[in-house]
Amino acid sequence: MAGRSPRELRVRRHLRVRKRVGGSSERPRLSIFRSNIHIYAQVIDDSQNHTLVSASTKDSELASALKGKTKIERAKAVGELIARRAKDAGIDKVVFDRGGFKYHGRVQALADAAREAGLNF
């Protein structure tokens, strides 16, 4: 693996996981992406290649409330928002796709907050 960038390694992990994890109409996929500053979540129906709901730290509904918060607190807020939007859309069961990131820190905080808000995965 010498010479590969961290991004290349993450993409390889993501592709490896995506071979097995797919969203359907009954159980769409909750996909996570995190950058250095922001975190994004989407609920995707892979059978129709359609994003059903999404949320991020850039969301106008959250942006003002997140000023001065830590990245973990921001991730929790996004997790609660994505769960609320999914419930409003009639989605209560999802398959979790961590996007090749470790299930740790912000990714874990988002997942735990979504579970606490009523999303099952």
N, CA, C and O atoms as a GROMACS GRO file, in nm:
protein
  484
    1MET      N    1   0.081  -0.120   0.000
    1MET     CA    2   0.000   0.000   0.000
    1MET      C    3   0.086   0.126   0.000
    1MET      O    4   0.034   0.237   0.010
    2ALA      N    5   0.215   0.110  -0.011
    2ALA     CA    6   0.303   0.226  -0.009
    2ALA      C    7   0.271   0.317  -0.127
    2ALA      O    8   0.249   0.272  -0.239
    3GLY      N    9   0.270   0.446  -0.099
    3GLY     CA   10   0.248   0.543  -0.205
    3GLY      C   11   0.103   0.581  -0.226
    3GLY      O   12   0.075   0.669  -0.307
    4ARG      N   13   0.012   0.518  -0.157
    4ARG     CA   14  -0.130   0.553  -0.172
    4ARG      C   15  -0.168   0.661  -0.072
    4ARG      O   16  -0.127   0.658   0.044
    5SER      N   17  -0.246   0.756  -0.118
    5SER     CA   18  -0.289   0.864  -0.030
    5SER      C   19  -0.401   0.815   0.061
    5SER      O   20  -0.468   0.717   0.030
    6PRO      N   21  -0.422   0.883   0.173
    6PRO     CA   22  -0.533   0.845   0.262
    6PRO      C   23  -0.668   0.846   0.190
    6PRO      O   24  -0.754   0.763   0.219
    7ARG      N   25  -0.687   0.940   0.098
    7ARG     CA   26  -0.813   0.946   0.024
    7ARG      C   27  -0.831   0.822  -0.063
    7ARG      O   28  -0.940   0.765  -0.068
    8GLU      N   29  -0.724   0.780  -0.132
    8GLU     CA   30  -0.732   0.660  -0.216
    8GLU      C   31  -0.765   0.537  -0.131
    8GLU      O   32  -0.844   0.452  -0.173
    9LEU      N   33  -0.706   0.528  -0.014
    9LEU     CA   34  -0.732   0.415   0.074
    9LEU      C   35  -0.877   0.415   0.122
    9LEU      O   36  -0.940   0.310   0.130
   10ARG      N   37  -0.930   0.534   0.154
   10ARG     CA   38  -1.069   0.544   0.199
   10ARG      C   39  -1.164   0.503   0.087
   10ARG      O   40  -1.261   0.430   0.111
   11VAL      N   41  -1.137   0.549  -0.035
   11VAL     CA   42  -1.222   0.515  -0.149
   11VAL      C   43  -1.220   0.364  -0.173
   11VAL      O   44  -1.324   0.306  -0.204
   12ARG      N   45  -1.105   0.301  -0.159
   12ARG     CA   46  -1.095   0.156  -0.177
   12ARG      C   47  -1.176   0.082  -0.071
   12ARG      O   48  -1.245  -0.016  -0.102
   13ARG      N   49  -1.168   0.130   0.055
   13ARG     CA   50  -1.249   0.069   0.162
   13ARG      C   51  -1.398   0.086   0.132
   13ARG      O   52  -1.477  -0.006   0.151
   14HIS      N   53  -1.435   0.206   0.085
   14HIS     CA   54  -1.575   0.233   0.055
   14HIS      C   55  -1.626   0.141  -0.055
   14HIS      O   56  -1.735   0.085  -0.044
   15LEU      N   57  -1.549   0.125  -0.162
   15LEU     CA   58  -1.590   0.038  -0.272
   15LEU      C   59  -1.602  -0.108  -0.225
   15LEU      O   60  -1.692  -0.180  -0.269
   16ARG      N   61  -1.513  -0.150  -0.138
   16ARG     CA   62  -1.516  -0.286  -0.085
   16ARG      C   63  -1.644  -0.310  -0.005
   16ARG      O   64  -1.707  -0.415  -0.016
   17VAL      N   65  -1.683  -0.210   0.076
   17VAL     CA   66  -1.805  -0.221   0.155
   17VAL      C   67  -1.928  -0.213   0.066
   17VAL      O   68  -2.026  -0.283   0.089
   18ARG      N   69  -1.923  -0.127  -0.038
   18ARG     CA   70  -2.039  -0.107  -0.125
   18ARG      C   71  -2.073  -0.231  -0.209
   18ARG      O   72  -2.184  -0.242  -0.260
   19LYS      N   73  -1.977  -0.324  -0.222
   19LYS     CA   74  -2.007  -0.449  -0.292
   19LYS      C   75  -2.118  -0.525  -0.219
   19LYS      O   76  -2.198  -0.595  -0.282
   20ARG      N   77  -2.122  -0.511  -0.087
   20ARG     CA   78  -2.217  -0.587  -0.006
   20ARG      C   79  -2.333  -0.503   0.046
   20ARG      O   80  -2.442  -0.556   0.069
   21VAL      N   81  -2.311  -0.373   0.064
   21VAL     CA   82  -2.414  -0.287   0.123
   21VAL      C   83  -2.484  -0.210   0.013
   21VAL      O   84  -2.422  -0.135  -0.062
   22GLY      N   85  -2.614  -0.231   0.005
   22GLY     CA   86  -2.693  -0.158  -0.094
   22GLY      C   87  -2.829  -0.123  -0.037
   22GLY      O   88  -2.884  -0.197   0.045
   23GLY      N   89  -2.882  -0.012  -0.080
   23GLY     CA   90  -3.012   0.030  -0.031
   23GLY      C   91  -3.123  -0.013  -0.126
   23GLY      O   92  -3.104  -0.017  -0.247
   24SER      N   93  -3.237  -0.044  -0.070
   24SER     CA   94  -3.353  -0.082  -0.150
   24SER      C   95  -3.469   0.011  -0.114
   24SER      O   96  -3.454   0.099  -0.030
   25SER      N   97  -3.582  -0.010  -0.176
   25SER     CA   98  -3.699   0.072  -0.144
   25SER      C   99  -3.745   0.046  -0.001
   25SER      O  100  -3.790   0.138   0.068
   26GLU      N  101  -3.733  -0.081   0.045
   26GLU     CA  102  -3.775  -0.116   0.181
   26GLU      C  103  -3.674  -0.067   0.285
   26GLU      O  104  -3.711  -0.020   0.392
   27ARG      N  105  -3.545  -0.079   0.251
   27ARG     CA  106  -3.438  -0.039   0.342
   27ARG      C  107  -3.335   0.043   0.267
   27ARG      O  108  -3.237  -0.012   0.217
   28PRO      N  109  -3.356   0.174   0.258
   28PRO     CA  110  -3.258   0.256   0.186
   28PRO      C  111  -3.125   0.267   0.262
   28PRO      O  112  -3.116   0.228   0.378
   29ARG      N  113  -3.025   0.319   0.195
   29ARG     CA  114  -2.890   0.328   0.250
   29ARG      C  115  -2.868   0.467   0.308
   29ARG      O  116  -2.892   0.568   0.242
   30LEU      N  117  -2.821   0.472   0.434
   30LEU     CA  118  -2.781   0.599   0.497
   30LEU      C  119  -2.632   0.615   0.473
   30LEU      O  120  -2.550   0.547   0.535
   31SER      N  121  -2.597   0.704   0.382
   31SER     CA  122  -2.458   0.725   0.340
   31SER      C  123  -2.401   0.849   0.408
   31SER      O  124  -2.467   0.953   0.416
   32ILE      N  125  -2.279   0.837   0.457
   32ILE     CA  126  -2.211   0.944   0.530
   32ILE      C  127  -2.088   0.988   0.452
   32ILE      O  128  -2.016   0.906   0.396
   33PHE      N  129  -2.066   1.119   0.449
   33PHE     CA  130  -1.939   1.172   0.401
   33PHE      C  131  -1.895   1.281   0.497
   33PHE      O  132  -1.976   1.365   0.538
   34ARG      N  133  -1.769   1.280   0.533
   34ARG     CA  134  -1.720   1.386   0.620
   34ARG      C  135  -1.596   1.448   0.557
   34ARG      O  136  -1.508   1.379   0.506
   35SER      N  137  -1.592   1.581   0.564
   35SER     CA  138  -1.473   1.654   0.523
   35SER      C  139  -1.408   1.705   0.651
   35SER      O  140  -1.452   1.671   0.760
   36ASN      N  141  -1.305   1.786   0.638
   36ASN     CA  142  -1.240   1.839   0.758
   36ASN      C  143  -1.332   1.929   0.838
   36ASN      O  144  -1.321   1.937   0.960
   37ILE      N  145  -1.424   1.998   0.770
   37ILE     CA  146  -1.510   2.095   0.837
   37ILE      C  147  -1.654   2.046   0.849
   37ILE      O  148  -1.715   2.060   0.955
   38HIS      N  149  -1.708   1.988   0.742
   38HIS     CA  150  -1.850   1.954   0.736
   38HIS      C  151  -1.874   1.804   0.739
   38HIS      O  152  -1.782   1.724   0.718
   39ILE      N  153  -1.998   1.766   0.766
   39ILE     CA  154  -2.041   1.626   0.757
   39ILE      C  155  -2.175   1.624   0.685
   39ILE      O  156  -2.261   1.709   0.707
   40TYR      N  157  -2.192   1.525   0.598
   40TYR     CA  158  -2.308   1.515   0.512
   40TYR      C  159  -2.370   1.377   0.530
   40TYR      O  160  -2.298   1.279   0.549
   41ALA      N  161  -2.502   1.368   0.523
   41ALA     CA  162  -2.572   1.240   0.531
   41ALA      C  163  -2.683   1.238   0.427
   41ALA      O  164  -2.753   1.338   0.407
   42GLN      N  165  -2.699   1.124   0.360
   42GLN     CA  166  -2.806   1.107   0.262
   42GLN      C  167  -2.871   0.972   0.283
   42GLN      O  168  -2.804   0.875   0.318
   43VAL      N  169  -3.001   0.965   0.262
   43VAL     CA  170  -3.072   0.838   0.259
   43VAL      C  171  -3.103   0.812   0.113
   43VAL      O  172  -3.175   0.888   0.049
   44ILE      N  173  -3.047   0.702   0.060
   44ILE     CA  174  -3.049   0.675  -0.084
   44ILE      C  175  -3.119   0.543  -0.114
   44ILE      O  176  -3.094   0.442  -0.049
   45ASP      N  177  -3.208   0.545  -0.213
   45ASP     CA  178  -3.269   0.424  -0.266
   45ASP      C  179  -3.186   0.383  -0.388
   45ASP      O  180  -3.198   0.443  -0.495
   46ASP      N  181  -3.101   0.282  -0.372
   46ASP     CA  182  -3.010   0.242  -0.480
   46ASP      C  183  -3.082   0.173  -0.595
   46ASP      O  184  -3.031   0.172  -0.708
   47SER      N  185  -3.199   0.114  -0.571
   47SER     CA  186  -3.270   0.049  -0.680
   47SER      C  187  -3.320   0.151  -0.782
   47SER      O  188  -3.333   0.120  -0.901
   48GLN      N  189  -3.348   0.273  -0.736
   48GLN     CA  190  -3.393   0.378  -0.828
   48GLN      C  191  -3.287   0.487  -0.846
   48GLN      O  192  -3.310   0.584  -0.919
   49ASN      N  193  -3.171   0.472  -0.782
   49ASN     CA  194  -3.065   0.572  -0.786
   49ASN      C  195  -3.119   0.711  -0.751
   49ASN      O  196  -3.100   0.807  -0.825
   50HIS      N  197  -3.186   0.719  -0.637
   50HIS     CA  198  -3.255   0.841  -0.598
   50HIS      C  199  -3.226   0.874  -0.451
   50HIS      O  200  -3.238   0.787  -0.365
   51THR      N  201  -3.189   0.998  -0.424
   51THR     CA  202  -3.171   1.043  -0.286
   51THR      C  203  -3.307   1.081  -0.230
   51THR      O  204  -3.377   1.167  -0.286
   52LEU      N  205  -3.344   1.018  -0.121
   52LEU     CA  206  -3.476   1.041  -0.061
   52LEU      C  207  -3.474   1.161   0.032
   52LEU      O  208  -3.561   1.248   0.023
   53VAL      N  209  -3.377   1.167   0.123
   53VAL     CA  210  -3.360   1.282   0.213
   53VAL      C  211  -3.211   1.304   0.236
   53VAL      O  212  -3.130   1.213   0.221
   54SER      N  213  -3.178   1.427   0.273
   54SER     CA  214  -3.038   1.458   0.301
   54SER      C  215  -3.030   1.564   0.411
   54SER      O  216  -3.126   1.635   0.438
   55ALA      N  217  -2.914   1.572   0.473
   55ALA     CA  218  -2.887   1.673   0.575
   55ALA      C  219  -2.736   1.692   0.583
   55ALA      O  220  -2.659   1.601   0.554
   56SER      N  221  -2.696   1.812   0.623
   56SER     CA  222  -2.553   1.838   0.640
   56SER      C  223  -2.535   1.957   0.732
   56SER      O  224  -2.631   2.025   0.769
   57THR      N  225  -2.411   1.981   0.769
   57THR     CA  226  -2.382   2.097   0.853
   57THR      C  227  -2.398   2.226   0.774
   57THR      O  228  -2.403   2.333   0.834
   58LYS      N  229  -2.405   2.218   0.642
   58LYS     CA  230  -2.426   2.336   0.559
   58LYS      C  231  -2.574   2.370   0.546
   58LYS      O  232  -2.609   2.475   0.491
   59ASP      N  233  -2.661   2.283   0.595
   59ASP     CA  234  -2.806   2.300   0.585
   59ASP      C  235  -2.849   2.431   0.649
   59ASP      O  236  -2.806   2.463   0.760
   60SER      N  237  -2.934   2.506   0.581
   60SER     CA  238  -2.977   2.636   0.634
   60SER      C  239  -3.054   2.621   0.766
   60SER      O  240  -3.052   2.711   0.849
   61GLU      N  241  -3.119   2.508   0.784
   61GLU     CA  242  -3.194   2.482   0.907
   61GLU      C  243  -3.101   2.468   1.028
   61GLU      O  244  -3.140   2.499   1.140
   62LEU      N  245  -2.978   2.421   1.004
   62LEU     CA  246  -2.884   2.396   1.114
   62LEU      C  247  -2.773   2.500   1.126
   62LEU      O  248  -2.721   2.522   1.235
   63ALA      N  249  -2.738   2.564   1.017
   63ALA     CA  250  -2.616   2.645   1.010
   63ALA      C  251  -2.603   2.745   1.124
   63ALA      O  252  -2.497   2.754   1.186
   64SER      N  253  -2.709   2.819   1.154
   64SER     CA  254  -2.698   2.921   1.259
   64SER      C  255  -2.688   2.858   1.397
   64SER      O  256  -2.622   2.914   1.485
   65ALA      N  257  -2.752   2.744   1.418
   65ALA     CA  258  -2.749   2.677   1.549
   65ALA      C  259  -2.615   2.610   1.578
   65ALA      O  260  -2.584   2.580   1.693
   66LEU      N  261  -2.537   2.586   1.474
   66LEU     CA  262  -2.410   2.514   1.491
   66LEU      C  263  -2.290   2.603   1.517
   66LEU      O  264  -2.180   2.553   1.539
   67LYS      N  265  -2.308   2.733   1.514
   67LYS     CA  266  -2.197   2.825   1.537
   67LYS      C  267  -2.136   2.799   1.675
   67LYS      O  268  -2.208   2.795   1.775
   68GLY      N  269  -2.006   2.782   1.680
   68GLY     CA  270  -1.935   2.764   1.806
   68GLY      C  271  -1.941   2.625   1.864
   68GLY      O  272  -1.889   2.602   1.973
   69LYS      N  273  -2.003   2.529   1.794
   69LYS     CA  274  -2.012   2.391   1.842
   69LYS      C  275  -1.892   2.311   1.792
   69LYS      O  276  -1.827   2.348   1.694
   70THR      N  277  -1.863   2.203   1.862
   70THR     CA  278  -1.754   2.115   1.819
   70THR      C  279  -1.802   2.030   1.701
   70THR      O  280  -1.921   2.025   1.672
   71LYS      N  281  -1.708   1.966   1.633
   71LYS     CA  282  -1.743   1.884   1.518
   71LYS      C  283  -1.832   1.767   1.559
   71LYS      O  284  -1.922   1.729   1.484
   72ILE      N  285  -1.808   1.710   1.676
   72ILE     CA  286  -1.890   1.598   1.725
   72ILE      C  287  -2.033   1.646   1.751
   72ILE      O  288  -2.128   1.577   1.715
   73GLU      N  289  -2.048   1.763   1.811
   73GLU     CA  290  -2.182   1.817   1.837
   73GLU      C  291  -2.254   1.848   1.706
   73GLU      O  292  -2.376   1.830   1.696
   74ARG      N  293  -2.181   1.893   1.607
   74ARG     CA  294  -2.240   1.920   1.475
   74ARG      C  295  -2.288   1.789   1.412
   74ARG      O  296  -2.396   1.783   1.353
   75ALA      N  297  -2.206   1.684   1.425
   75ALA     CA  298  -2.243   1.554   1.368
   75ALA      C  299  -2.369   1.500   1.436
   75ALA      O  300  -2.455   1.443   1.369
   76LYS      N  301  -2.381   1.519   1.567
   76LYS     CA  302  -2.501   1.474   1.638
   76LYS      C  303  -2.624   1.549   1.587
   76LYS      O  304  -2.730   1.488   1.569
   77ALA      N  305  -2.611   1.677   1.564
   77ALA     CA  306  -2.724   1.757   1.513
   77ALA      C  307  -2.765   1.709   1.374
   77ALA      O  308  -2.884   1.702   1.343
   78VAL      N  309  -2.668   1.677   1.290
   78VAL     CA  310  -2.699   1.626   1.156
   78VAL      C  311  -2.767   1.490   1.166
   78VAL      O  312  -2.860   1.462   1.090
   79GLY      N  313  -2.722   1.404   1.257
   79GLY     CA  314  -2.784   1.274   1.278
   79GLY      C  315  -2.929   1.285   1.319
   79GLY      O  316  -3.015   1.212   1.269
   80GLU      N  317  -2.957   1.378   1.411
   80GLU     CA  318  -3.096   1.399   1.454
   80GLU      C  319  -3.181   1.452   1.339
   80GLU      O  320  -3.295   1.410   1.320
   81LEU      N  321  -3.126   1.545   1.261
   81LEU     CA  322  -3.200   1.604   1.150
   81LEU      C  323  -3.229   1.501   1.041
   81LEU      O  324  -3.340   1.496   0.989
   82ILE      N  325  -3.130   1.418   1.006
   82ILE     CA  326  -3.153   1.318   0.901
   82ILE      C  327  -3.256   1.216   0.947
   82ILE      O  328  -3.338   1.170   0.867
   83ALA      N  329  -3.254   1.180   1.075
   83ALA     CA  330  -3.353   1.085   1.127
   83ALA      C  331  -3.493   1.146   1.123
   83ALA      O  332  -3.590   1.079   1.086
   84ARG      N  333  -3.504   1.272   1.162
   84ARG     CA  334  -3.634   1.340   1.160
   84ARG      C  335  -3.689   1.350   1.018
   84ARG      O  336  -3.807   1.324   0.995
   85ARG      N  337  -3.603   1.386   0.925
   85ARG     CA  338  -3.647   1.398   0.786
   85ARG      C  339  -3.684   1.261   0.727
   85ARG      O  340  -3.780   1.250   0.651
   86ALA      N  341  -3.609   1.158   0.764
   86ALA     CA  342  -3.640   1.023   0.716
   86ALA      C  343  -3.773   0.976   0.772
   86ALA      O  344  -3.854   0.917   0.700
   87LYS      N  345  -3.798   1.002   0.901
   87LYS     CA  346  -3.926   0.962   0.962
   87LYS      C  347  -4.042   1.035   0.894
   87LYS      O  348  -4.147   0.976   0.870
   88ASP      N  349  -4.022   1.164   0.863
   88ASP     CA  350  -4.126   1.241   0.794
   88ASP      C  351  -4.154   1.185   0.655
   88ASP      O  352  -4.266   1.195   0.605
   89ALA      N  353  -4.052   1.126   0.593
   89ALA     CA  354  -4.068   1.067   0.460
   89ALA      C  355  -4.117   0.923   0.468
   89ALA      O  356  -4.132   0.857   0.365
   90GLY      N  357  -4.142   0.873   0.589
   90GLY     CA  358  -4.193   0.737   0.606
   90GLY      C  359  -4.086   0.630   0.608
   90GLY      O  360  -4.115   0.513   0.584
   91ILE      N  361  -3.963   0.669   0.636
   91ILE     CA  362  -3.851   0.574   0.640
   91ILE      C  363  -3.811   0.554   0.785
   91ILE      O  364  -3.779   0.650   0.855
   92ASP      N  365  -3.812   0.426   0.831
   92ASP     CA  366  -3.768   0.403   0.968
   92ASP      C  367  -3.657   0.298   0.977
   92ASP      O  368  -3.595   0.284   1.082
   93LYS      N  369  -3.631   0.223   0.867
   93LYS     CA  370  -3.523   0.126   0.864
   93LYS      C  371  -3.427   0.162   0.752
   93LYS      O  372  -3.469   0.186   0.639
   94VAL      N  373  -3.299   0.165   0.783
   94VAL     CA  374  -3.197   0.195   0.683
   94VAL      C  375  -3.079   0.099   0.697
   94VAL      O  376  -3.066   0.030   0.798
   95VAL      N  377  -2.994   0.096   0.596
   95VAL     CA  378  -2.867   0.026   0.601
   95VAL      C  379  -2.760   0.133   0.614
   95VAL      O  380  -2.761   0.230   0.539
   96PHE      N  381  -2.668   0.118   0.709
   96PHE     CA  382  -2.568   0.221   0.735
   96PHE      C  383  -2.446   0.201   0.648
   96PHE      O  384  -2.389   0.092   0.643
   97ASP      N  385  -2.406   0.307   0.578
   97ASP     CA  386  -2.286   0.307   0.493
   97ASP      C  387  -2.194   0.416   0.546
   97ASP      O  388  -2.221   0.535   0.529
   98ARG      N  389  -2.086   0.376   0.609
   98ARG     CA  390  -1.996   0.473   0.672
   98ARG      C  391  -1.900   0.539   0.574
   98ARG      O  392  -1.818   0.621   0.614
   99GLY      N  393  -1.910   0.505   0.448
   99GLY     CA  394  -1.834   0.572   0.344
   99GLY      C  395  -1.684   0.547   0.348
   99GLY      O  396  -1.607   0.630   0.299
  100GLY      N  397  -1.642   0.434   0.405
  100GLY     CA  398  -1.499   0.404   0.413
  100GLY      C  399  -1.430   0.469   0.531
  100GLY      O  400  -1.311   0.448   0.552
  101PHE      N  401  -1.504   0.548   0.609
  101PHE     CA  402  -1.446   0.612   0.728
  101PHE      C  403  -1.456   0.515   0.845
  101PHE      O  404  -1.544   0.428   0.848
  102LYS      N  405  -1.366   0.530   0.943
  102LYS     CA  406  -1.374   0.448   1.063
  102LYS      C  407  -1.502   0.480   1.139
  102LYS      O  408  -1.546   0.596   1.142
  103TYR      N  409  -1.561   0.379   1.200
  103TYR     CA  410  -1.680   0.401   1.283
  103TYR      C  411  -1.630   0.453   1.417
  103TYR      O  412  -1.619   0.378   1.515
  104HIS      N  413  -1.601   0.582   1.419
  104HIS     CA  414  -1.537   0.644   1.534
  104HIS      C  415  -1.558   0.793   1.524
  104HIS      O  416  -1.571   0.846   1.414
  105GLY      N  417  -1.562   0.862   1.636
  105GLY     CA  418  -1.569   1.007   1.633
  105GLY      C  419  -1.697   1.060   1.574
  105GLY      O  420  -1.807   1.028   1.620
  106ARG      N  421  -1.684   1.143   1.471
  106ARG     CA  422  -1.800   1.210   1.411
  106ARG      C  423  -1.896   1.113   1.344
  106ARG      O  424  -2.018   1.132   1.351
  107VAL      N  425  -1.843   1.010   1.279
  107VAL     CA  426  -1.928   0.912   1.212
  107VAL      C  427  -2.012   0.837   1.316
  107VAL      O  428  -2.132   0.817   1.296
  108GLN      N  429  -1.950   0.797   1.424
  108GLN     CA  430  -2.021   0.728   1.530
  108GLN      C  431  -2.123   0.820   1.597
  108GLN      O  432  -2.234   0.776   1.628
  109ALA      N  433  -2.087   0.945   1.619
  109ALA     CA  434  -2.178   1.041   1.682
  109ALA      C  435  -2.303   1.061   1.596
  109ALA      O  436  -2.414   1.065   1.649
  110LEU      N  437  -2.285   1.073   1.465
  110LEU     CA  438  -2.399   1.089   1.375
  110LEU      C  439  -2.487   0.964   1.380
  110LEU      O  440  -2.610   0.976   1.389
  111ALA      N  441  -2.427   0.846   1.374
  111ALA     CA  442  -2.503   0.721   1.376
  111ALA      C  443  -2.580   0.705   1.506
  111ALA      O  444  -2.698   0.668   1.505
  112ASP      N  445  -2.516   0.732   1.618
  112ASP     CA  446  -2.582   0.719   1.748
  112ASP      C  447  -2.697   0.817   1.762
  112ASP      O  448  -2.803   0.781   1.814
  113ALA      N  449  -2.679   0.940   1.715
  113ALA     CA  450  -2.785   1.040   1.723
  113ALA      C  451  -2.903   1.000   1.634
  113ALA      O  452  -3.019   1.021   1.672
  114ALA      N  453  -2.875   0.943   1.517
  114ALA     CA  454  -2.983   0.899   1.428
  114ALA      C  455  -3.060   0.783   1.490
  114ALA      O  456  -3.182   0.777   1.480
  115ARG      N  457  -2.988   0.692   1.556
  115ARG     CA  458  -3.054   0.580   1.624
  115ARG      C  459  -3.142   0.631   1.737
  115ARG      O  460  -3.256   0.587   1.752
  116GLU      N  461  -3.090   0.723   1.818
  116GLU     CA  462  -3.167   0.777   1.930
  116GLU      C  463  -3.291   0.852   1.883
  116GLU      O  464  -3.392   0.856   1.954
  117ALA      N  465  -3.285   0.911   1.763
  117ALA     CA  466  -3.398   0.983   1.708
  117ALA      C  467  -3.500   0.891   1.641
  117ALA      O  468  -3.602   0.938   1.589
  118GLY      N  469  -3.473   0.760   1.642
  118GLY     CA  470  -3.573   0.664   1.595
  118GLY      C  471  -3.544   0.592   1.465
  118GLY      O  472  -3.630   0.519   1.416
  119LEU      N  473  -3.426   0.608   1.408
  119LEU     CA  474  -3.390   0.537   1.285
  119LEU      C  475  -3.331   0.402   1.324
  119LEU      O  476  -3.246   0.396   1.413
  120ASN      N  477  -3.374   0.294   1.259
  120ASN     CA  478  -3.325   0.159   1.291
  120ASN      C  479  -3.223   0.113   1.188
  120ASN      O  480  -3.251   0.112   1.068
  121PHE      N  481  -3.105   0.076   1.236
  121PHE     CA  482  -3.003   0.012   1.150
  121PHE      C  483  -2.905  -0.065   1.234
  121PHE      O  484  -2.812  -0.125   1.180
   0.00000   0.00000   0.00000
